[in-house]
Amino acid sequence: MKILVTGSNGQVGSCLVDRLQQKPEIEFLALTRQELDITDPVQVDAIVKQFTPDVIINAAAYTAVDKAEQDVELCYAINRDGPRILAEAAHKNGTLFLHISTDYVFSGDKKGLYSEDAPVAPQGVYGQSKLAGELAVARACPRHIILRTAWVFGERGGNFVKTMLRLGQTRDVLGVVADQFGGPTYAGDIADALIAISKQVVNQGVNAYGVFHFSGLPHVSWHTFAQTIFEKAIEQKLLNKTVVINPISTAEYPTPAKRPANSKLSNKKIKQLYGIEPSDWQLALKNLTAYK
């Protein structure tokens, strides 16, 4: 099997590279944004024709949620136009297309879990651009998997875990939002899920396409997530003090872009059709030195 990975220096992309390097049965080509501009159809077509992948995994995305409110054109170029161009190239070449999306396609106002067919209502430019990308991919390539995830963290790039560990070194008291809930998701588990899906479709003939949710359990607030990070940091002797984490409301921490209050995604469909379990985010914190 041959896999083309875009956005290979991002949180998920770098984890994909790590895992694919350990799988000699898979030939892969991993390209950074500098090596492949996914918004350039000529570049994309040339790479796909030359490498002839069985699978394209698009891990490239514009993820600066607040900055997106001003940077609208670039955000849409990367989150809508790029995925469409990749999906069109995939369809022309008979390639399976895997694309990562987000909980931000939902308003976050409902109670309970969001299933794949729940009504979408993104509240900001980032979520709107990601939904536009989903729709563009679905139109361009019937053999697509759109994997929505949430609260991604990993050893590379900027994320909540790294921010907490950094702040914990210099601060004794922190205020963390306690009225937004979701499932923290380890980037390495997303990479594993994408590879598992690729294998089942290409090697085993599974043809379950469409939108899937994949995120972490248990669902928690950002406040509880932070508490767990600091507990693990003390256990692992990365911190030699207790950091007081005060719960605050979303209203007390205003941001340019509105965040979903409820980002709880149902993992039922991906488990039923692909046998993939939710991300165990607590297990992913067992070696916090890797996040420093």
Secondary structure, DSSP 4 states (H G I P E B T S, - for coil): -EEEEESTTSHHHHHHHHHHTT-TT-EEEEE-TTT--TT-HHHHHHHHHHH--SEEEE------TTGGGT-HHHHHIIIIIHHHHHHHHHHHTT-EEEEEEEGGGS-S-SSSPBPTTSPP---SHHHHHHHHHHHHHHHH-SSEEEEEE-SEE-SSS--HHHHHHHHHHH-SEEEEE-S-EE--EEHHHHHHHHHHHHHHHHHH-----EEEE--EES-EEHHHHHHHHHHHHHHTTS-SSPPEEEEE-GGGS--SSPPPSEE-B--HHHHHHH-PPPEETTGGGTTGGGG-
